């Protein structure tokens, strides 16, 4: 019985399901409408492929998120984090009016 459990654990590690050495963060890009901008809690609500979720905004972007157009389309890059909402890295406004059409992770252009 114990050997079966070890074999199952080994297979799970090989498939990447259980791997403590694997980094949990990865970059992901979304093309999404902006559903809501929550300035007080520093987060943006977006949707993609039928899912609606919050994206946390880092300190560098907090001063600029209120410039994002409600219902505007953005191309947004996030860092995925296990057990936490994704963290914003960059955005490019594709439709809608904004004084910050491109946020590169540090500044607005």
Steps between C-alpha positions, in 0.01 A plus 500: 500500500780739589681428175184580304475838674864574418443409136192725481691788663787450255264506201331815629839670535593402146176641359550829686193471719708478816843655465635715783799611290283646224440876506135592540516836320464536125404779263169488321337740255128584480305705247202608705242767567542690825194422708592700809791700638514485881737786587455460877614135498747538210350242268342466157212266412537336157344209317631247254372170364189522716691561823486824700785572741690774681853602411707658778681821415859556621612822667645639175161485324272617782516866396400410144215246530230766523603604146381164360176528302198312638387246239811576295701215355851444631782264423623421849800296613491350850718285720304196614541408865385181665223562753489876428347723233725573203728806528495764228824550306402709194199620302421646160162664448359378168165683510363777715637839597784519750787731589702184567480283191811297586630408844838327470530390863652827618361796305199603296530605138 
